[in-house]
Amino acid sequence: MVSCALKRALVRSSSCCGVWSRLLQRPSRGCVSSSLHVFDRDEIRQKLRAFPGGSVDLLKQDSGVAVLTINNPSRMNAFSGSMMVDLEERVTQLEKWADGKGLIVQGADETFCSGSDLNAVRAISNPQDGRKMCMFMQDALTRLLRLPLVSVALVEGKALGGGAELTTACDFRLMTPGSVIQFVHKHMGLVPGWGGAARLVRIVGSQNALKLLGGAVKVDPELGAHMGLADGVMEGSQGAGGTGTPLQRAEDWLGRYVEGPAPVIRAVKKVVLSGRELPLSEALRTEKDVFGTVWGAPANLQALASKSKHK
């Protein structure tokens, strides 16, 4: 049933603003289904908002590339309860952004994210509320990864715990010199709960995932590149042979993958997503249907007129 809902959402017209907001089909009355559990979205939002601090900021640019900033520097950009709600709301905004092509996720003040704010964690430490928070963040990060945008996590400083999980909810990860990704969950007597373990296995394989989780290994840029967790290292800095700030270099890096009309880039992400998440037969049918949305569309006709394929 989940794969059927995903397939239906993938092939809806890419011109509709709310297409990808319907990727995860939800029951009515604000309830969200996650695996075997159902929770009331408004109830957990209310509980999370009781723990304020920081923000998750979204900048949508005319280039079609948005920047999502985890902003709580006094707590190493840890997620307060209200920031978890902010994240979900920003994802909803991006789902409705029909002109978007790319997304960069970063942390404020040269550090990525240190996971959950322990003040909020202590206050919702009972298993029932913990599971609800887990499902809320799983839902938000799954929707983040399923956006029709090519996404990259720009890792400066430390990405710890839930911050490490956040990096796996992007298509790519870029690390700066001296940065670290570390799944520290076992030191807190936990395992990842925001979907990070499942996504990590798909990125680096089960054996490497066991090493990273079981050993709480500090992944520097060299190890990240070796394991396939890091897709690039932003070498150099402004004034020292670099070409701008890490964000500017990340935008340049991402630019090669989002150059072109938004409908085409969004279609690319859709067919890749279907190949990753659907059985092969369904993925092939979805690819055919998505192909039909761009065949004969303005970008295709313009390319045929200019014979750009042979240039």
N, C-alpha and C positions, 0 to 999 in steps of 0.2 A: 504493500500500500504506500509506503514512504517513497519508493522509487517511482511509482506511478504518479504521485503528486509532484515529485520533482520533474519528471518528464513533461507533465502538462504545463508546469510553470515555465520550463525552458523554452517551449515552442510558441508561447503566446507572442503576439506582435511586439517587437522591440520598441515600437513607438509609444507604447502605453507607459505612462510614468510609474504606475504601481505594479508593473510586471513582477519585479523581483521581490517586492514586499510580500507577494503571495507564494514565494518559493516554499516556505514552510507553511503548510495548510494548518490552520488553527481552528479549534472549536469556538463556539460563540461564548459570550459573557466573560471575555478576557482570560479564559483558561488556556493553558498551553500544555500540549502533550509532549513528554520527553521520555522515550523508552516506555517503561511500564507505569510511569508516574504522571500525575496531572497536578498542576498547581495553579493557584489564582495569581495572575500577573499583578493585578492591582494590590493585592495583599502584600506580596513580597516587595513591590515598589515602595509602599508605605513604610514597611519595616526598614528598608535600606536607606530611605531618605532621613530616617532618624539619626543617621551618622554622617553629618555633613563634613565638608572640607574638600578643597581642590575643585577641579573641573576637567571635563573632556571637551576640548575646543575643536571646532571644525571650520576650516577655510576652504571654500570651493572656488577654484580659480578659472578664469576664462580659457585657460589652456586645456581644461577638462581633467586636470589632475588636482585632487583635493589633498589637504594635509590635515591629519587627525592628530592632535597633541594631547598626551596624557600630562596633566598640569597639576602637580602637587609637590613642588620641589622640597618643601620642608619635611616631607615624609618620603623622600627619594621616589616621588611620583607613585606611591602606593595608592591603590584604589580604596577610597572611602566608600561607604554605602551609597552616598548620593552620586559618586562618580560612576558606580556601576549602572545606575539609572541613566546618567548622562550618556554613557557609552551606548546603551540600547537605543536611546532617542537619536543619537547621531547616526547609528546604523540605519534607523528608519528613514532619516533624511536622505541618506545616500541611496537607499533603495528607490527613492522617488526622484532622484537626480538623473533625468533622461539624457543629459549632455555629458555625463561623466565618462571618463575612460580609464583613469588611474587613481591610485590612492597611496599616500605615504603615511605610515603610522610612526610617530616619534614621541619621545619624552621631552619635557621641558628641561632647560638648564643642563644639557649635556649628560643626562642619564635617562635610561629608557623607562623602566618601571620595576618596582620591588615587590609586586604582587598585591596582596590585600593589606590594608591598614589593620594592624593588630588590635586597635581599639574596637573596630567593628567586628572583627573575628571573635574577640572575647565575649562581646555582647550577644552574639548569635551562635554560641558554642554548642547549643543543644542539637542533637542529630536531626530533628525535624526541620528546624530553620536552616541548618547547614545544607541539607539536601535541596531545599527550596532555592537557596542562594546558588548552589551548584547548578541546578537546572536553568536558572535565570541566566547565568553567565555562559553556560553551554549553548543556550539558545542564541544569545547575543553574538558569541564568537563564531558559531556555525553560520549565522546570517552574514557576518562580516566576511568570512571566507567565500561565501556563495554570491557575494556582490558581483554584478557584471562589470567589475573594474579590475584591472591588473594591479595587485596590491603588493607593497614592499614594506617590511619593517626596517626602519633605520635604527640600528642598535648602537647607541653611544653609552659609555659607562656600563652600568649593570642592568641586566634583565634577569630578575630573580623570581623563582616560584611562579606565581600567576603571571608575572611579566614575561618569563620564559614561555609560558603557555600562549600568551598573546602573540609572540613572534610566530608561532606555528599556525596562527589563524590568518596569516598573510601568504601570498603566493611565493614571495621571495623574502630573503633576509640579507641585508647588507650590514656589515660590522665595521666599526672604526677601530684604528689601532688602540690597544689597551682595553677594549670592551670585553665583556664576559656575559655569556648566557649560562645560567645554572639552574637546574631543577632541584631546588633545595628542600622539596617537600618532605623527604624522609627525615630530615633534621627536625621537622615540626611534627613528626609522628603521623604524616599524611601521605597520600598519593595525589597526583594531579586530579582535579575535579572539574575543570573548566573545558574538558575535551582535549587537553594538551597531550596526554599519553597516546590516545588513539591517533591524533594527527602526527605526533612524533614518529610513531612506528611507520607511517606511510612515507615520511620524509627520509628517515635514516635507516629504516629496517629494524626488525625486532631485536637483534643482538646488540646493535648500537644503542637502541632505546633502553634496553636493560642496563647497559653500562652507564648511560647518562642518568637514569633514574635511580638505580641501585647504588651507584657510586657518588651521586650528587656531584658529578664531575664539573669542574669549571672549564667551560668551552671558550677558548680564546679564538681569535680570527683564524689562526693557522689550523687548529683542530677542527673548527667549524667547517672550514673549506674542505679539509680532508674527509670528514664524515658526510658532507653534503648538507649540513645544516645552514652554512653560510654560502650565499651565492656570489659574494663579492666582498672585497675589503676596500673601504674608502681611504686609500693611502694619501699622505700629504695633508697639508692644511693651508689656509689662506695666508699668503705672505711667505710660504716656505715651499714653493714649488707646486702648490695645489691650484685648483681652479675655482676656489670659492669655499663657502661653508659646506659642512657635511650635507645639509639639506639641499643646497644647490647641486652638489655632486650627485646626490641620490636622484634628483629630478632629471639630471642629464642621463644617468644610467637608465632610469625608467623610460626616458623619452624614446629610446629606440624600439621599445615594445608597445608603445601607445601612439606612435606616429600614424596618422591617417584618420579617416572619418570615424566618429564615435559609434555609429551602428555596426561598423565592421569589427572594431576592436571589441565591442560588447558581444558580438556574435562569436568571436574567437574564444572569449572567456567561457561562453555558454557551452560550446562544443567540448572544450577541455574539461569543464566541470562535469558534463554528462559522461565523458569517458572515464573520469575518476570515480564517480559515485553510482553509476547505473550499470547493470549487467550489459554485456557486450551487445546483445541483440537489441536491447532498448536504446543503448547509446548510439547504435548505428541508425536506428529510426529517428532518434532525436537529431542527429547530425544532418540527416536528409531534410528534416523539417526546418531546422535553423538555416540550412543552405538556401531553402526556398524563400526565406525572408530577405536575403541579400541579393539573390540572383535577379537581375533586371532592375535592381534598385539604383538610385542616382549614382552612388559610388561605382557600381559595376558598369553602368552605361558610360560614365565619364572615362573610366579606364579603358573600355573597349574602343571608345572614340579616339583616344590618344595612343592606343596600342602600347601602353606602358609596360606590358609584360615583356616585350622584346627590347626594351631600352636598357 
